[in-house]
């Protein structure tokens, strides 16, 4: 077990270590920042300004070839929230109960010099300041100093490798704020970096219909892994995300992820997206349609033909009966959309339909 070293920094020192990437916040299995609401961020800032207790931040120190990197393990949301406030010009919420901060300041004379008593001691006064709707730069100097000088404890797991750090991420986020997708993603430590890189593909901006929340709650990472499975190992697809991540971690190759990234680029470039076709690429069906496109590429046709197929599909082609069922029949809401049989039923339907479209329907037209 790695020995734990405890280090205390001023908050100003700690945030500078994050800003210059001495402490990294992008460990492959770590969930993304931005999961906290404005109210949660503001409550944390009040905790700092009132000098209340904040639990220790946990990092892992990875040593390789004599060089060390520190990765944030637990405390990402707190750290990123404080970074946003210090450097990002965000405001403290208006809707807080404790929004008035009491602090001491020097009393000043008309010339801007500190007043002194008969013993030549500086005269101090107690002042109240309403921090609601204020940015860091709008705080009085005394409260800025209080924020910067806050003492933050950091527990450092020393001499870790990538797998150990991923294990610590999973262990230290075993509570409500890390949802099932985010926790399951920690089982993909071997390919976590590759999966995260794919989520930055233009496909996820131009084609995939995703909310802001979906970009930070692990949905995109799950989607990527579902795509890798359905494109390369369809028989291994399971309803449970954790099972899928674990299987890929032990059996997939980097080549699988590289191929998917190129496939998504090809798909993005081939589509002239409309409201109807964009609606196909939602959280329930995107991985299925990407796998269908992968199958389509084996037909030797121009990629643009896939765009024609989708337009035909959304304008009546989805009513085609295959094995006694239409696309609407397969969208039976009584079963989970992630159910193995449901996913394979839709995938088989579309693969059969696309072959029928090019071999029979176009010629008949």
Helices and strands as residue ranges (DSSP letters): E 4-10, H 11-19, E 23-24, H 38-49, E 57-64, E 67-74, H 76-87, E 100-106, E 124-130, G 136-138, H 141-149, E 151-160, H 162-172, H 180-185, G 186-188, H 192-198, H 203-206, H 212-216, H 219-232, G 234-236, H 241-251, H 254-270, H 275-278, H 286-296, G 297-299, H 304-314, G 317-319, H 327-330, H 340-356, I 357-361, H 362-364
